[in-house]
């Protein structure tokens, strides 16, 4: 664990290095960010990130961060919980709440509760009223590198009052050294997706993928649905860990399998990335430089009773288990 940067508050941000299973990962205590991830036998980084800390403060579109306490968009920044109405931070278009607000857990300093060569445990506590949400909520994330190229992410959370809790790991993956992921091949085990309006808020419709550009039930180039920033409906509730999506690069021979317990997968093709600073590859990052595959509860669920819900009560405990598994074939 080494010092990596300093927050405006003067607090020190540390970088933790993990190795195991053919992977090397660098994590930051700011936002529980996965800053860098490498696969043995493949030189290029597997995720987008910055080599220095300062751009994470002002230029990062949640690169590698944990989004929460409620990932994705909440229409109008409005929530009704146990009969009470709450106005949440409106940090998206000045209208809606995105990823828990402007000061989300993806931007706060996490405390290290344990770490070793292959694992790290980090936690953060959000106070009552933070970004408008009720309840003091604590989240704990355990990262592990397991045999077979497995990045294992286990998320827990608990609260002292009913609140919304929907956590998501927000890495942008890239499986070769090309400038975009448009020709990466994507497969998602989802029969339906959520259409959105012009402000990326779900309309409430659950639409079948058949006959649309969002049909990734068989491998297809990412550009088939571009632009895509939509939830793919995997199930109606949280389940046992199972494979839900696959991403591969014909150019490099690297494949990533995503396994999760979550009912939804937000797929974002990075269409709005426009960063003129060098990233981990040493070059600027532009549109489609990486793709985010974010297991989570369906977005804006509190406004749609027929969606899986993100309500967390004091007597319950939130638990998400997600794995990203990397392999490389000879090309």
N, C-alpha and C positions, 0 to 999 in steps of 0.2 A: 504494500500500500504506500503510495507516494503522493506528495502534494502536486496538484494539477492546476489550480487557479484560485481566485478569490472572488467571492460574491460582493456586490455593492455594500452589503452590511459589514464587510470585513471578515466574514467567516471563510474558513479554508475549505476548498473542494479537493477531495482526494480521488485518486485513480487506483482501482484495484485490478490486478492482473490474475486471471485464472487460466490454467492449462489442463487439458485432459480430453480423452476420447478423440484425439486428432484435431482438436480445436484450441484456439487461444482467444480469450475474450478480455477486453478492457472495459471496466465499468466505472462510472462516475457517481459520487455521492450526491451530486446535484441532479435531481430528477430521476435517480436510479437509472441513469442513461447507459445504454449499451453503446459505447463510443466506437468500438472497433471489434470485428470478429473475423478470424482467419481460419482456413481449413488447410491442414497439412497437404502439401502437393499442389496447392493452388495459391499463387502469389497475391492476387488482388483481394481487397477487402470484400466481405460479404454483405456489409451494411454501409449506408452513407453516414458520414460523421466528419467532424473537424479535428485536425491535429492539435489545435489549441483551444483553450476554454472560452475566450472572449466572445467568439461568434455564437456560442450557445446562448448567450444572454440576449442577443438582439436579432440574430439571423436564422435561427434554427426553427424549421417547421416541425417541432417535436421529434427531431432525429433521435431515435433510440430511447425515448423517454417513456415513463409510465404515465398514461393519461388517466386522470381521475381527480376528484372522487367520482365523477360521473363522465365517462368517456363519451365522445361523439356529441351530437347537437341536441339541445333541448329548446323547443320552439318558444320564442318570446322570453326565454329565461324564466319561465313560469312553471311552478310545481305545486301541486296540492298533495299534502302528505298527512294522513290521519285527520282529514277535515280542515287542516290549516293551510293557508296559502303563503307561498314563499316567492319573493322576487330574487332570482339568482343573478350573478354577474352576467352582463350582456357583452361579451368580448368578441362575438362573431357578427360582423356587419352592423354593430351597434344595436342589434336586435335580439340575438339568440345567445345561449350559453354553449360554449364549446370546450370540451375536455375538462370541465370543472371550473372554468373561469380563467381570468388573466393570470392569477397567482395559483395555478393548479399544482397538484403534487408533482407534476412533471417539471416544475420550475423551482421547487423547494429543496432545501438541504435535508437529506436522509441521514439517519444515524446508522452506523455499522454495528450490528449486534453479534456478528460472528463471521469469520472468513478463514479459508484454508486454501491449499493449492488448487482445488477443484470446485470450491463453492464460496458463495458470499450471501450473507443475510443482512438486509437493510430494512429499516422501518421509518415511518413518518407519522406524526399525529397532526390532524387538522382540527382546530378548535371549533366549538359551537359558533355558528354564524359565519364561518369562513366562506367567502364567496356567496353568501346568502343561504347556504345549506344548514339545516338543523343538525344537531348532534355533534359531539366530539367523536371523531372517527380515527382509528389507527389502522394503518395498512402495513403489512409485512410481506416482503418479497424475498424468496430464496432462489438464487441462480445456481445451477449446477451444470458442469460439463461431464457427461456420461459416456461410457463406451459406445462406439459406433457413430461418432459425430453428432451427439445429441446435446443441444442446448435446452435444458430443462428449467422452466420458470413456474414456480409455485407461488400463488398469491392468496393471502388471507386478509380479512378485514373484519373489524367489529366496531360497534357504536354504542353510545349510552342513550340514544334517542332515535326514533325512526328517521331514516334518511335515505337518500339515493346512493347506491354504490354500484359502479360499473367500471372495472379497471381494464386497461388494455395496454399491451406492450406495443410501442409505436415505432419499431425499426422500419427503415426503408431498405429492402433487400435488393441486391444486384449480384448476379451469379457469374458475370464475366467482366472483362475490362473494356467493354464497349461503352459508348456515350449514353445509351438509353436501354431500357428494358422492354421496348416495344415489341421486339422479336422473341423475348422470352416466351416459353410456352406455359400456359396456366391451366390447371384442372381444379375444379371446385365441386365437391359432392353436395350440391344444393339444387333442389328442384325449383326454387323460387327466389325472388329478390324483392327489395323494397324500392319502388319508384319514388323519386323525390321531386320537389318543386324547384324553381329557379334559384332558391336560396339553400338548396341541399337539405331541406327538411322533408322527412318521409310524409307522403300523402295519406298514409293509412292503408293503402292497397297492398296486398301481398300478391305479386304477379308471377306466374310461371315463367321460367327462363326459356322454355321451348319456343323457337321461332324468333328469338331476340338475339341481339349482340351479346347478351349476358349469359348465354348458354355455354358454360365452360365444363359441362359434365364429361366431355372428352377434351383432351389437350387441344388448345388453340392459342394463337399468338395473342399477347396482352392487348395489342392494338385493335383487336376485333371489337372491343367495347369502349375504346377511347373516345372521350374521357370517361373514366369510371371512378366514382367515389360513392359506392353503394354498399348496403348491407346485403349479404347473401344469407338466406334463411336455411340454416343447417338442421334445426329441430325446434320444437316448441318449448323446450326446457333444457336445463343443464343436465348432462349425461355423464356416463363413464368416459374416460379418455379414449378417443378414437381418431383415426386419420380423417381429415376433412379437405385438405388442399395440397396440391403439388405444384411446384414451380421448377422449371429446368431451362438451362441454356444449352442449345445445340452447339453453340460456339465453344464453350469450355468443357462441356460434359458434366457440369455440376448440377445436381438436383437437390431441392429442398422439399421435405415433406412436413406439413404442419399437422400436428395432433392437438386436440383440445377437448375440454369438457363443455365449452360454451355453445349456446344456441345460435350465435350469429358470427359472421366473419365479414368485417368491413374491408373491402378491397379498394385501395386508392392508388392510381397509376402515376402519381407524382406530376400530373399535368401542369401544376402551377409552381413547380420548383423553379426558381430563378435567382441563383446565388452566384455572384461574380467573384467569390472568394474560393481559394483552393480547398478542396476537401481532402480526405485521406488518400485519394489517388494523386493529389498534387495539381488537379485541374478544377476549374469552376464546374458547378453543377447546374444544369439547365433542365427544361421540361422533360419528364419521364426518366430522370436519372436513376430512380429507384422506385420500387413498388412496396407499399405497405399492406401487409396481411394481418389484420388485427382481430383476433378472437375476442368476443364481447357479447353482452346482451344487446338485443336489437335497439337502435337509437330512438330517442324520443318516446320510449315505452310508456312513460307516465301519462302521455296523452292518448294512448291507444290500448284499451283494455284487452284486446285480442293479441297483443304482443307479449312475449316473455317479459316479466317485470324486473326492475332493478331496485326494488324496495328492500332495505336491510333494517331489521328490527333488533333491539338489544338482546333478545333471547336467541337470535340466530347468529351464524358466523358465515361470512362470505368466503368461498373457496373456489379459485380457478386454478386449473392445472393445464399448462400448455407446453408443448415441445416443438422445436424446430430441428429437423434431422437432416444432416448434410452428407451427401456421398458424391464421389467423382468417378466418372468412367474415363477410360482412355479415349482420346479423340484423334 
